[in-house]
Amino acid sequence: QVQLVESGGGLVQPGGSLRLSCAASGRIFGAYDVGWFRQAPGKQREVVASITSGGRITYAGSVKGRFTISRDYAKNTVYLQMNSLKPEDTAVYYCNAVYKLDRFWGQGTQVTVSS
């Protein structure tokens, strides 16, 4: 069992930055593939960025060049650095961890980009 806790969301002006954190319990979190997803009101949840247990990274086209995903194996934490934020980035951001048939979600953290 893995518990995921997201933090770092908030209100930021367009062009600003935030860093989200996904802290996990469990000794084998390093073996999990981890993704950041987001869901805006009235829209489907979409993947933003992902990082495998081996460190392979992918980004959605809408955030490429602006967002950076990374993980600290010692701290059991995955980060999402978000720069040059736009109003359309406003959403609840969720952390997701997958290992074989196990899939876990965090509770989400709200990101609002507005002037």
N, C-alpha and C positions, 0 to 999 in steps of 0.2 A: 504494500500500500504506500502511495506517495501523496503527500499533501502539498499543494502549491499555494503560495501567498504572493499576490502581486502588490506592488506599491509604486509610488512615484508619479501617479497621475495628478491632474490639476487643471487649472485655467491658465492659458498662455496666449499671448498675442501672436497674430500671424508673423511668421519669420522667426519665432522664438524656438527654444529647445526644451526638451524634457528627457529624462532618463528613467525608463521603467525597469523594475527589478522583479524577478520571479524567483523566490526563495523556496527551496524544496526540502522536505524531510526525506529520510530514507538513505541508506548507505550506498545504493546502487544507482543513484540519480545520474551519475556519469554515463551509465549505459543507455539512458533514454535519449531518443530524438525529441527535441523541444521546438515548439513553434509559438509564435505570437500571432493571434487572430484579433480581429476587431469586428464590432457590429454597431453600425449606426442605426438610429431610429428608422424603422420601416424597411430596413435592408437586411439581406442575408449576411451571416457571419462569413468573413473572408480571411484567408491567410495573408499575413503581412510579411513575415520572415520566418525562416526555420534554420535550425542548426542540428546536424546529426551528432551522434555520440562521438564520431570521429572528427567532427569539426567542419564538415561540408556545409556550406551556407547557400541559401537561395532567398531571393527577394521578389515580392510582387513588383510589377513594372511601375506601379504608381508611387512607390516609395524608394526605388533604386536610386542611389546617389544621395539620398537624404537620411535614410535610416541605417543603423548598423547594429547587427545582433552579435552578441559575444557570450561566452560562458566562462565562469570561474569554477573549475572542478573542485578545488579545495573548499570553496564556500557553498557548493551546491546551488549556485545561482546563475541564472541566465538574464542578460540585460538587453534592453532595446534602447539605443541612443537615437533620439528623434530630433533632427535639425530641420531648419527651414520649414517649420510646420505651417500647414495651410488649414483654412476653415474646413475643408473636406476631409481632414484627418480626424475631425471630431467623432468620437465613438467610445464605446466601452472596449477596452483592450483586455484580452484573455490570454493566459499562458496555458499551453497544452503540452503534455508529456506522453510519449508513446514508447512502449517496449513490448515487443512481440504482440500478444493479444490484450495487453493492458493499456488503457488510455485514461488519463486524468486531466481535469480542468481546474483552474483556479476560479476564484469568485469574481474576478474582473476589477479593473480600475478605470475610472472615467477620465478621459482626456477631452478637454474642450478648448478649441482654438477660436478665439474671438477677440475683436477689439472693443 
